[in-house]
């Protein structure tokens, strides 16, 4: 899998050579904002889906004898994600009810981490978090965007590496307070005249030492005007458990777009 991701990224990188003769910052930023498939670019105001996971089904099917989708995900413009806990059948056994509620919460927390990048690389745009103060540079066949944020009370430095055609090859997050670095490598395929994100790999380092890594693969269903997310496959590997790869599958159904929603904040 790692070799495949590297080859895809290399192919995208090499394809940017045609843009290397002259670099125009405004033209480059316009390409980054327009060359990707996204929900927002297709005029989707909001997108909702029921979600379950292979782990949640494995735990609950022996108890409930049915498939349960314990969460509803709602994405809404400009770029917000909401998670709603859906009703789960009530059992006479209060201990089992409590356990199921815990599994539901565990799934919600795990899904949040994945959907941050789904929002970044598919639902919205990779530049959505970019503040007014940013730096764009170019070198050889690459372009770089750098800026700083204060995310969740923590300062973070962001540096994104692009091919000159606008394809994001790598995103690096650096947390100066802890020395933690997170590298994300998105993968795309060309669908029509735009690029569709089909997954990403993430590597987490602490003071230069690799701590963990995971890869995500997405499966879509082409609808009339947009791509609907059907499944996510997650493979996770911890450094202290090199021989063990944890695999999770997330399943989406009952996808609805442009509902008449009233979101109260």
C-alpha positions in Angstrom: 0.0 0.0 0.0 2.8 2.4 0.9 4.5 1.9 -2.5 1.2 2.5 -4.3 0.7 5.8 -2.5 4.2 6.9 -3.2 3.9 6.2 -6.9 0.6 8.0 -7.2 2.0 11.1 -5.5 5.1 10.9 -7.7 2.9 10.8 -10.9 0.9 13.8 -9.8 4.2 15.7 -8.9 5.8 15.0 -12.3 2.6 16.1 -14.1 3.1 19.6 -12.7 6.2 20.2 -14.8 4.2 22.1 -17.4 3.7 24.8 -14.9 7.3 25.3 -13.9 8.4 27.9 -16.5 6.8 30.8 -14.6 5.1 31.0 -11.2 2.1 33.3 -10.6 0.8 33.2 -7.1 -2.7 34.2 -7.9 -3.1 31.7 -10.7 -1.7 29.0 -8.5 -4.1 29.8 -5.7 -7.0 29.8 -8.2 -6.0 26.3 -9.4 -5.9 25.0 -5.8 -9.4 26.3 -5.2 -10.9 25.0 -8.4 -9.2 21.7 -9.6 -10.8 19.4 -6.9 -14.1 17.6 -6.7 -15.8 18.8 -3.5 -19.3 19.0 -2.1 -19.2 22.8 -1.9 -18.0 23.2 -5.5 -21.1 21.2 -6.6 -23.5 23.6 -4.9 -24.2 21.3 -1.9 -25.3 23.4 1.0 -25.5 20.5 3.5 -24.8 16.7 3.4 -26.0 14.2 5.9 -25.6 10.4 6.3 -26.1 7.7 8.8 -22.9 6.0 9.9 -21.9 2.7 11.5 -18.6 0.8 11.8 -17.4 -2.8 11.4 -16.3 -2.7 15.1 -19.7 -1.4 16.3 -21.6 -4.0 14.3 -19.3 -6.8 15.5 -20.1 -5.8 19.1 -23.8 -5.1 18.8 -25.2 -7.6 16.2 -25.1 -10.6 18.7 -27.1 -8.4 21.1 -29.6 -6.7 18.8 -29.7 -9.1 15.8 -29.8 -6.1 13.4 -27.5 -3.5 11.8 -27.5 -0.4 13.9 -26.3 3.0 12.6 -25.6 4.9 15.8 -24.5 8.2 14.4 -25.7 10.8 11.9 -23.0 13.0 10.3 -24.0 16.4 8.9 -21.7 18.6 6.9 -22.8 22.2 6.2 -21.3 25.2 4.5 -19.1 27.1 5.0 -17.2 24.1 6.4 -18.8 22.6 9.6 -19.4 19.0 10.7 -22.0 18.0 13.3 -22.4 14.5 14.9 -25.7 13.4 16.2 -26.1 10.3 18.3 -29.0 8.3 16.8 -31.5 6.3 18.9 -30.4 2.8 19.8 -32.9 0.1 20.9 -33.3 -0.1 24.6 -32.7 -3.4 26.3 -33.9 -4.7 29.7 -30.3 -5.2 30.6 -29.1 -1.8 31.8 -25.4 -2.9 31.7 -25.7 -3.7 28.0 -27.4 -0.4 27.4 -24.5 1.4 29.1 -22.0 -0.6 27.2 -23.6 0.2 23.9 -23.7 3.9 24.7 -19.9 3.7 25.4 -19.3 2.0 22.1 -21.4 4.7 20.4 -19.2 7.4 22.0 -16.0 5.5 21.1 -17.1 5.4 17.5 -18.0 9.1 17.5 -14.5 10.0 18.8 -12.7 7.8 16.3 -14.8 9.2 13.4 -14.1 12.8 14.3 -10.4 12.3 13.7 -11.0 10.8 10.2 -13.6 13.3 9.1 -11.3 16.3 9.7 -9.3 15.3 6.7 -12.4 14.3 4.7 -13.6 17.8 5.2 -10.2 19.3 4.3 -9.6 17.2 1.2 -13.1 16.6 -0.2 -16.1 18.3 1.4 -14.5 21.8 1.4 -11.1 22.8 0.2 -7.5 22.4 1.5 -7.2 26.2 1.8 -10.2 26.7 4.0 -8.2 27.0 7.2 -5.7 29.5 5.7 -5.8 32.8 7.5 -5.2 36.2 5.9 -1.6 36.1 6.8 0.1 33.4 4.8 3.2 32.9 2.7 3.4 31.3 -0.8 6.7 30.3 -2.2 7.9 28.2 -5.1 11.0 26.2 -5.9 11.7 24.1 -8.9 8.5 22.1 -9.6 6.9 22.8 -6.2 4.9 25.4 -4.4 4.6 25.9 -0.7 2.0 27.6 1.5 2.9 28.3 5.1 0.9 29.9 7.9 0.3 29.7 11.7 -2.9 29.0 13.6 -4.1 28.7 17.2 -6.1 25.5 17.0 -8.0 24.4 20.2 -5.8 26.6 22.3 -2.6 25.3 20.8 -0.3 27.1 18.4 0.3 25.1 15.2 2.5 25.8 12.2 1.1 24.6 8.9 3.2 24.0 5.7 1.6 22.5 2.6 3.6 21.2 -0.4 2.0 21.3 -3.8 2.8 20.5 -7.4 2.6 23.6 -9.5 -0.6 22.3 -11.0 -2.3 22.8 -7.6 -2.3 19.2 -6.3 -1.5 18.9 -2.6 1.3 16.4 -2.0 1.9 16.8 1.7 0.6 18.8 4.7 2.8 19.2 7.7 1.5 20.3 11.1 4.1 21.3 13.7 3.1 21.9 17.4 6.0 24.0 18.9 4.8 23.5 22.5 5.4 19.7 22.3 7.6 19.1 19.3 4.9 17.0 17.7 4.8 16.8 13.9 2.0 15.3 11.8 2.5 14.6 8.1 -0.5 13.9 5.9 -0.2 12.7 2.3 -3.4 12.9 0.3 -4.0 10.7 -2.8 -6.2 11.7 -5.7 -7.5 10.3 -9.0 -8.6 12.3 -12.0 -12.4 12.2 -12.6 -13.4 14.2 -15.6 -11.5 17.5 -15.4 -11.1 17.5 -11.6 -9.2 15.6 -9.0 -11.1 13.4 -6.4 -9.4 12.6 -3.1 -9.4 8.8 -2.6 -7.6 8.7 0.7 -4.5 9.7 2.7 -1.8 8.5 4.9 -0.8 10.1 8.2 2.4 9.8 10.2 2.8 11.2 13.7 6.3 12.1 15.1 7.3 13.3 18.5 10.6 15.1 18.7 11.6 13.4 15.5 10.6 9.9 16.5 7.8 8.1 14.7 4.9 7.3 17.1 2.1 6.1 15.0 0.7 6.1 11.5 -2.5 5.2 9.6 -3.9 5.1 6.1 -7.4 5.9 4.9 -9.1 4.7 1.7 -12.4 6.1 0.5 -15.1 4.6 -1.7 -17.6 6.8 -3.4 -20.8 6.4 -5.4 -21.3 8.8 -8.2 -24.6 10.7 -7.9 -26.0 13.1 -10.5 -24.1 16.1 -9.4 -21.8 14.9 -6.6 -19.8 12.0 -5.2 -21.4 10.3 -2.2 -19.2 8.7 0.4 -20.1 5.0 0.8 -17.2 3.5 2.9 -14.1 4.4 4.6 -11.3 1.8 5.4 -8.9 2.7 8.1 -5.7 0.9 8.8 -3.8 1.9 12.0 -0.4 0.8 13.2 1.3 1.8 16.4 5.1 1.8 16.6 5.2 -0.3 19.7 3.0 -2.9 18.0 4.7 -3.2 14.6 3.3 -6.6 13.8 -0.3 -5.6 14.4 -2.4 -3.6 12.0 -5.8 -2.5 13.3 -8.4 -2.3 10.5 -11.8 -0.5 10.8 -14.5 0.0 8.2 -17.0 2.8 8.3 -20.3 2.4 6.4 -22.5 5.3 5.3 -26.1 5.1 4.2 -29.3 7.3 3.9 -27.3 10.1 2.3 -29.3 13.3 1.8 -28.2 16.6 0.4 -29.6 20.1 0.7 -32.1 19.4 3.5 -34.1 22.2 5.0 -31.9 22.5 8.1 -31.9 25.0 10.9 -28.7 24.8 12.8 -28.8 26.5 16.2 -25.5 27.5 17.7 
